[in-house]
Amino acid sequence: MSGVRTVSVVGSTGSIGTQAIEVLAGERERFRVVALAAGSSVGALAEQARALGPEVVAVADSRRVAELRDAAPRGTEVLCGDEGLDVVAGMADVVLNAAVGFAGLRVTLGALQAGRRLALANKESLIAGGPLVARSKSVPGAEIVPIDSEHCAVHQCLRTASRGSADVSRIVLTASGGPFRGRSRDELACVSVEDALAHPTWQMGPKITVDSSTLMNKGLEVLEARELFDLRMDQIEVVVHPQSIVHSFVELIDGATIAQLSLPDMRLPIGYALMYPERLATPFGSIDFSELRRLEIEPVDRKVFGCVDLAYEAGRLGGAAPCWLSGANEVAVAAFLARRVPWTAIEQVVSETMDSYEPVELNELADVLDADAAARRHAEMIVAAKERAA
Ligand SMILES: NC(=O)c1ccc[n+]([C@@H]2O[C@H](COP(=O)([O-])OP(=O)(O)OC[C@H]3O[C@@H](n4cnc5c(N)ncnc54)[C@H](OP(=O)(O)O)[C@@H]3O)[C@@H](O)[C@H]2O)c1
């Protein structure tokens, strides 16, 4: 890519999306934002459109399109629903997918099938649609540059290996440990939504913040890493690193371990995914080594945070199991955020849903949509039963 790069941002109103807009607004000589999309926040979307002047804005919730037409600047085309997102996914050099959850799948597939760079924050699409994403990556021009900080770290470390993933013996993903690090199962029986949303190091949207509290986020990241870097499950490990300074380790076949360190600031991986293979000169803070006293690494307490092992098991099962895991987790997290079930039920809902999983292969988009719907049906029934029993 040379000259000014065009960029579409899907999920532009969220935590990653607004940070991406901040990076892009500061680099107008390098990037031109041509499309913005969100779920339903039409006010915020229209405000971003007024500031950046994209050609297209799209809202996934078609019921909000009239409102968006009224609020969007004149001359900006207003689109909605799946068709709107399909247009946005295919119209730029770089498509930054920062939608949350399974809803990001169409954009991930659309961008790759159009031969674009996918700057990917939306891990759920990669986990749910792994085999389809893998096929779409072979379209000429298509590539994924990860935004998730751990995977962005691995991507950077792999640049030191001449044969890429073939030179890797294992990768170690770091987890902050979330707000409940060091707690026992008994202590977690009564935690509130507010407790789960109080993340110690990262400011993120509600779904991923809850995923960080259960450590399902790390389990999802193991599955994400397998898809991104073509590794086996037994080559991927997780550790807790409360300072969130080391974002991942990559051990190469000769025993050398490469790590990527930076302050916990998502604008760095966002800028990396936009600029790759170059780098943005804008510094997002630098580590003060005279102040940095400790870089702690400790094992994950897998007895308390059982979601990590559920993800490993889904990865070993393969087929549609990761799709089921991610779909069931979305239902369980939404039920917790709606105060329908306690925090401890999240792991139970996912585990009990996975008990009903029958092996299914994912060949077509319809298979992924069916698998996601089946997992959600099972998970919703389990949530309803828990509500009735409470
Ligand atoms: N936040 C982080 O630091 C971080 C770090 C690593 C990875 N990630 C990943 O990045 C993704 C986004 O996380 P986030 O924390 O930024 O979430 P968030 O703050 O909740 O934002 C979600 C974004 O997705 C949009 N959206 C919702 N439904 C949509 C749909 N059907 N179609 C298109 N867009 C839709 C939302 O629009 P509305 O505002 O209209 O609802 C919003 O713009 C997740 O997959 C997460 O795991 C996030």
The ligand as an SDF file (V2000), in Angstrom:
LIG
                    3D

 48 52  0  0  0  0  0  0  0  0999 V2000
  -11.7740   -2.5940   24.1600 N   0  0  0  0  0  0  0  0  0  0  0  0
  -10.5890   -3.1270   24.0830 C   0  0  0  0  0  0  0  0  0  0  0  0
   -9.6100   -2.6050   24.6400 O   0  0  0  0  0  0  0  0  0  0  0  0
  -10.3670   -4.3920   23.2760 C   0  0  0  0  0  0  0  0  0  0  0  0
   -9.1140   -4.9940   23.2870 C   0  0  0  0  0  0  0  0  0  0  0  0
   -8.8890   -6.1150   22.5030 C   0  0  0  0  0  0  0  0  0  0  0  0
   -9.9200   -6.6320   21.7290 C   0  0  0  0  0  0  0  0  0  0  0  0
  -11.1520   -6.0460   21.7580 N   0  0  0  0  0  0  0  0  0  0  0  0
  -12.2230   -6.6190   20.9400 C   0  0  0  0  0  0  0  0  0  0  0  0
  -12.7310   -5.5880   20.1090 O   0  0  0  0  0  0  0  0  0  0  0  0
  -14.1210   -5.7710   19.9010 C   0  0  0  0  0  0  0  0  0  0  0  0
  -14.8460   -4.4920   20.3360 C   0  0  0  0  0  0  0  0  0  0  0  0
  -14.6580   -4.3160   21.7280 O   0  0  0  0  0  0  0  0  0  0  0  0
  -15.0240   -2.9290   22.4370 P   0  0  0  0  0  0  0  0  0  0  0  0
  -14.5110   -3.0550   23.8130 O   0  0  0  0  0  0  0  0  0  0  0  0
  -14.5770   -1.7900   21.5890 O   0  0  0  0  0  0  0  0  0  0  0  0
  -16.6210   -3.0330   22.4570 O   0  0  0  0  0  0  0  0  0  0  0  0
  -17.6800   -1.8640   22.7080 P   0  0  0  0  0  0  0  0  0  0  0  0
  -17.0640   -0.7080   23.3890 O   0  0  0  0  0  0  0  0  0  0  0  0
  -18.8650   -2.5060   23.3410 O   0  0  0  0  0  0  0  0  0  0  0  0
  -18.0540   -1.3900   21.2220 O   0  0  0  0  0  0  0  0  0  0  0  0
  -18.7130   -2.2590   20.3450 C   0  0  0  0  0  0  0  0  0  0  0  0
  -18.9230   -1.5860   19.0120 C   0  0  0  0  0  0  0  0  0  0  0  0
  -19.6090   -2.5230   18.1580 O   0  0  0  0  0  0  0  0  0  0  0  0
  -20.7570   -1.8740   17.6090 C   0  0  0  0  0  0  0  0  0  0  0  0
  -21.7720   -2.8580   17.2560 N   0  0  0  0  0  0  0  0  0  0  0  0
  -22.6410   -3.4940   18.0690 C   0  0  0  0  0  0  0  0  0  0  0  0
  -23.4260   -4.3260   17.3460 N   0  0  0  0  0  0  0  0  0  0  0  0
  -23.0340   -4.1920   16.0480 C   0  0  0  0  0  0  0  0  0  0  0  0
  -23.4700   -4.7750   14.8290 C   0  0  0  0  0  0  0  0  0  0  0  0
  -24.4740   -5.6560   14.7800 N   0  0  0  0  0  0  0  0  0  0  0  0
  -22.8370   -4.4090   13.6950 N   0  0  0  0  0  0  0  0  0  0  0  0
  -21.8180   -3.5070   13.7070 C   0  0  0  0  0  0  0  0  0  0  0  0
  -21.3700   -2.9150   14.8370 N   0  0  0  0  0  0  0  0  0  0  0  0
  -21.9760   -3.2620   16.0010 C   0  0  0  0  0  0  0  0  0  0  0  0
  -21.2050   -0.9300   18.7020 C   0  0  0  0  0  0  0  0  0  0  0  0
  -22.1070    0.0470   18.1800 O   0  0  0  0  0  0  0  0  0  0  0  0
  -23.1390    0.8040   19.1720 P   0  0  0  0  0  0  0  0  0  0  0  0
  -22.3380    1.8250   19.9090 O   0  0  0  0  0  0  0  0  0  0  0  0
  -24.0960    1.4140   18.2480 O   0  0  0  0  0  0  0  0  0  0  0  0
  -23.7300   -0.2440   20.0660 O   0  0  0  0  0  0  0  0  0  0  0  0
  -19.8380   -0.3490   19.0940 C   0  0  0  0  0  0  0  0  0  0  0  0
  -19.4260    0.5970   18.1530 O   0  0  0  0  0  0  0  0  0  0  0  0
  -14.5170   -7.0100   20.7030 C   0  0  0  0  0  0  0  0  0  0  0  0
  -14.5110   -8.1360   19.8750 O   0  0  0  0  0  0  0  0  0  0  0  0
  -13.4070   -7.1340   21.7350 C   0  0  0  0  0  0  0  0  0  0  0  0
  -13.2000   -8.4670   22.1620 O   0  0  0  0  0  0  0  0  0  0  0  0
  -11.3930   -4.9430   22.4940 C   0  0  0  0  0  0  0  0  0  0  0  0
  1  2  1  0
  2  3  2  0
  2  4  1  0
  4  5  1  0
  4 48  2  0
  5  6  2  0
  6  7  1  0
  7  8  2  0
  8  9  1  0
  8 48  1  0
  9 10  1  0
  9 46  1  0
 10 11  1  0
 11 12  1  0
 11 44  1  0
 12 13  1  0
 13 14  1  0
 14 15  2  0
 14 16  1  0
 14 17  1  0
 17 18  1  0
 18 19  2  0
 18 20  1  0
 18 21  1  0
 21 22  1  0
 22 23  1  0
 23 24  1  0
 23 42  1  0
 24 25  1  0
 25 26  1  0
 25 36  1  0
 26 27  1  0
 26 35  1  0
 27 28  2  0
 28 29  1  0
 29 30  1  0
 29 35  2  0
 30 31  1  0
 30 32  2  0
 32 33  1  0
 33 34  2  0
 34 35  1  0
 36 37  1  0
 36 42  1  0
 37 38  1  0
 38 39  2  0
 38 40  1  0
 38 41  1  0
 42 43  1  0
 44 45  1  0
 44 46  1  0
 46 47  1  0
M  CHG  2   8   1  16  -1
M  END
$$$$
